[in-house]
Structures are given as C-alpha cells and as structure tokens.
Amino acid sequence: MKNNSVSDESMEAEIHPHGIPSQNRKNGNNSAHGYSVGFPPKKNILDDFTHTFKETFFHDDPLRQYKDQSKGRKLWLGVQSFFPILDWGKKYNLRKFKGDFIAGLTIASLAIPQDIGYAKLANLSPQYGLYSSFVPPLIYAVMGSSRDIAIGPVAVVSLLLGTLLKAEINPTKQKEEYLHLAFTATFFAGITEAALGFLRLGFIVDFLSHAAIVGFMAGAAITIALQQLKGFLGIKNFTTNTDIISVMKSVWGSVNHGWNWQTAVIGLCFLTFLLITKYISKKNKKLFWVAAVAPLISVIISTLCVYLTRADKDGVNIVKHINKGINPSSIHKIYWSGPNLAKGAKIGIIAGMVGLTEAIAIGRTFATLKDYPIDGNKEMIALGVMNVAGSFTSCYVATGSFSRSAVNYMAGCNTTVSNIVMSIVVMLTLEVITPLFKYTPNAVISAIIISAVVGLVDVSAAYTIWKVDKLDFLACMGAFFGVIFKSVEIGLLIAVVLSLAKILLQVTRPRTALLGNLPRTTIYRNIDQYPDATKVPGVLIVRVDSAIYFSNANYIKERILRWLRDEEDLNTEKSLPRIEYLIVEMSPVIDIDTSGIHALDELFRTLQKRSVQLALANPGPIVMEKIQSAKLNVLIGHENIYLTVGDAVANCAPKSLDDA
C-alpha cells in the first residue's frame, strides 16, 4: 500500500538567511523566488546531546512551572507534583463531594462481588481481592492525576498473574508459598511501574500496539469466561490448562456426571439478569446505575436463596469462608532472597507492564472526554507506589478497571475522592459483612465475571483495524489466537513480538513514491494518489518517506535504482527521452546516519556511470548538516541541491516547465 502522506516543500524547507539571488547564481540554482537550501549553523556537541536528551525524556517540559519561582514555591510545587490532591484539594467543595460520594458508592457495589471473583482468577482466597480494593485506591487517590479511573483488581491481570504464578508453584499443594510469591510479584510490579515513571520511560508501554492490545484483551476475555464454566456448571474435576481445547474437553467430558443442574440454573438465571441490566444501561445512559448495582443485587438474592433452601447440601458450590478484618501486614511474606525472588521479579515485571498499559489507556480515554491534562509518568509513579504499598498489606496487583472507571465517570465523579469512598465501603465490608458471603454460590460469582469481561471483546474495534491496516489486524488476531489456543503469556508474547515486528518492517522497508507534476502548477505529488499528475520527460522524481538509517539505507538505494530501471524500460518501450536527472525529494527524511550518507554516495556514483545526474530537493536541517559534514554536498555539487522539487525541475528540464 502506498503512503499517501506528502510534505509541503515550501513550508518545511529550511531557508538560508542569506539565500539571495547573487548567491543562487553562484551555485547555479536559478530559482524564481531567489532562495536556496541553507546550511544550518553548527551545534556544540554538548548542546546537541542536551537537546536530544531533553526531547527524548522531557518533551513535555515538566520543569516549566518552576521558572521564576521562589525556593519555597518551587518546593511546594515539587510536593504537589507527587501529591496532586494538595493542588485540587484547595478548591474542593461540598458539591464535588456529593458527586464523588454517589460515584464511590456505585463503584463499590460493582467492585465487591467482582473482587471476590477476580481473586479466584488469581488462585487466591476471596478476601485478597477485597484487600486490593482497599489500600491501593487510597494511595492512588492521593498521588494519581486521573479524576475518573477506579482502582482495584482487574480480570486480565488477575488471570495473567494466576497463570504465571501457577506455572511456578502449585496454589493448592503449596498455598503459603504461592501466596508469598504473589506478594513478591506485586512488589516488583510496583517497582517496575514506579521506575518507569521516575526514569520517564513511559514510552516503552507504547511498543504494545493498540491492535495487539485489542486482540490480547479479547482473547483474555474469552479465556476468563471459559474458566468460569467450572463454577458456572458446578464441575469439580476441571482442567488446569487455560487453552480453549483443554477447557472444552473438560466441560463436555463431564456433561454426563460432572455437571450440577441446580448450579447451572442459578448461573444461567443470574447471567441473563446481568446481561439484561447491561443492555438497559447501554441503551439509556441515565440508567447506568442499573448495571452497576446488578452484581451486588445478584449476590444478595442468590445468597439468601441458597441459605433459605440449603441448596449447598444438594451440591451447589458456595464461597464458604472469607476472612474478616482489614488487610494484615505481608512484608514478612515477600521473598527477599532465594530462587523465588527472581521468579517473583519476572512475573511482577510482566504483570506490572500489562496493568500499566491498561491503566494509562483508561486514564487517557477519560481525560480526553473531560478535557483535562494527565501526566503519564506521574500516573506510573502513583500506580507503582500503590502496588508496592499493596504488597506490604496483603494485596495483589491492582490497576485501573475499565468497567468500574466507566461507571465512575457516568456516576458523576469529580475527583479521586470517589476511590476513597469506595475504599471505605470495602473496609466496612471486610470488618462487618464478609461472614454474610458464606452462602454466596460460586455460579453467581462466575456469572458476574462473565458479564464483566464480555465488554472486553471489541468486535467493532477489530473490524475497524481490519479496514484500516491489514498488518495491524494480523497482530490483533495473532494475540487473540495465541491467548485462546495456547495461554495468556504466549498471547502476550505474540502481541509484543508482532508489535515490534511491524515497527522493524516499517523501519527496514520504508515506502518510496514516484512523483509527478500537477498540471498548470509547480506542485509535485505521488502519481498513485493523483492520477492527473504527469511525469517530467527525462526526469525521475522519487520521494523517500522515512529517515535513512543503517537498517534501511541499502534498501532505499536499491529501491531508487529499481524505480530508475523500470522507468528506463518503460521509456524505451514508448520511445520516450532517456532519464538524465534523478531528483530525490527529501522533505520527509527527518534524519540520516553514516550508512545513509554512504548509500547516497554510492547512489551518486552508480548514477554517474549511467550518465544520470543526482539532485536532492529540500533536505532538512539535520540532514543538511550531516551532508555538509560528510562533504557529500561537494561530491553531488552545491548547484544540485534545491529548495523544492519545482526548483530542481526548473533547472534540470526548463522546457517541461514551460510546457506546463
């Protein structure tokens, strides 16, 4: 597919401040406007390095607010940057609290039943899911910059964490060791997230493309839903594998003797109820609270029914016991040495990166909707600190939940105080209500999780990806099938590999385009995009749509020579004039390295042997500086470097310009 992006030569060119007509005549560059390509002033190596470093790591100019401030003010601004609550807290009022209070209660009603189910996805006892919705949201409320994100355990990270932990330690036979490894992984997830924020390396998460994330999330959602069939159907002997084939064999292999019909009826009834409430909320945004409170209502009704009918004695699996009380300390349970330390670090880094990607995406989405700024690096620090604190207080990896954040947004939250309200409700639940969950059927928890992950399968997004970019769709489907047919970690690996592969493909095989003249103008554009554009007799104009680096320099040289060969063959067939000039339009070439310079040198010498003159049009300041440093401008000739393609054609084939 051709790249239709074009650059405006006259706008992007660097104009020499002394490019007067007399100088142009000296160079042989007789342009009508009297300007020529200028050579930028040489930069000091230290200044150049400093500029590059600043643009890479401090492109958002985070120190701008400290300019012209007193020492005391700078100190206070520094504290505020780590604790945004000190900034917006000064303007907080009762009206805002009302919105936050309602939103907090609403997301708490959704979070409590979800937390119990998500803890099971991570192969942990239910209370650990509730713990993870108590401490982390409090930390985030103080340090986070997103007003809408709701913090807690999420389905995908819970499944990923559970799968990776189970591969190292059996959660049933070695329950304590498994728990210790979970806290160790959570600690390193927090360290990873905070380190990326402090070192301003947040751009690393952008290497996982949107398409790969869509596929990975959809695959994970289906895998999570399939895993819930154990509780949904009351199957006791269930596979430990997560791939769809193993799960289906386990489900259908138990159909005659392993299913519990009472459990299946309970699960089906409440899943239908939950999906209907989601549909109602989707159709009428004002009724968002219907879907938000439905999980809690399901838990209350089903628990009451099981308790009154004692259906647990007929084989209906129930939650049984949830430890009462708030989070106990778990610092002593983290592996600080030994082989499990490395295992925990590896798992934590992976889980932390996935959680970070999800949270940043959610934060940016709602920040755009409400039009307020969000600092990605500060978000990473906040998420990291909350997970480190969580690992010390019996929590596992927490991040932003899209379903809860959407409810939080629609419920009218104004600040992160909604997270504080939710935490207080969860704390009260841990202190008072947990014994009441004893008779909650597992089928209802499974139904709640299935209804929650349905929204992660974004068919419309996948269809859009297919229409826009087939390579992106390949990455999307690769991640999707990797998750459902193999495992979550394999799907994630495929997502990362395909995302990086696409980058490498675009870098090593950049697009080039053949340019033609738009009739009655001096504008030259891609002949595939503009069929009316005509080729200039005796002149070949090629645009390179990429920086020229060692990874693509040889390809670009060979591709230009192939353009030349094809055009010469075509001219011979049609008895047209031979090509005497080859103009390379360099407006899109933002940078060039020594391999690129060498490739242009070789291109010039190859063309010389064919009696074809090489000309460059509108090289940018960085490219021009390197061309000058390598003395390539002397080799090619100053007079063969032009400000625009129009200038080049005017000098190389003035008759064609007169005809136009």
Salt bridges, closest charged atoms under 4 A:
GLU9 OE2 - ARG525 NH1 3.65
ASP60 OD1 - ARG200 NH2 2.55
ASP115 OD1 - ARG404 NH2 2.98
ASP148 OD1 - LYS370 NZ 2.79
GLU168 OE1 - LYS343 NZ 3.76
GLU168 OE2 - LYS346 NZ 3.26
GLU176 OE1 - HIS180 NE2 3.33
ASP206 OD1 - ARG364 NH1 3.77
ASP312 OD1 - ARG310 NE 3.29
ASP469 OD2 - LYS502 NZ 3.17
ASP472 OD1 - LYS502 NZ 2.76
ASP545 OD1 - ARG543 NE 2.53
GLU558 OE2 - LYS557 NZ 3.71
GLU567 OE2 - LYS535 NZ 2.95
GLU568 OE1 - ARG610 NH1 3.97
ASP591 OD1 - LYS626 NZ 2.89
ASP601 OD1 - ARG605 NE 2.56
GLU602 OE1 - LYS557 NZ 2.81
GLU602 OE2 - HIS598 NE2 2.96
ASP647 OD2 - HIS33 NE2 2.76
ASP659 OD2 - LYS655 NZ 3.60
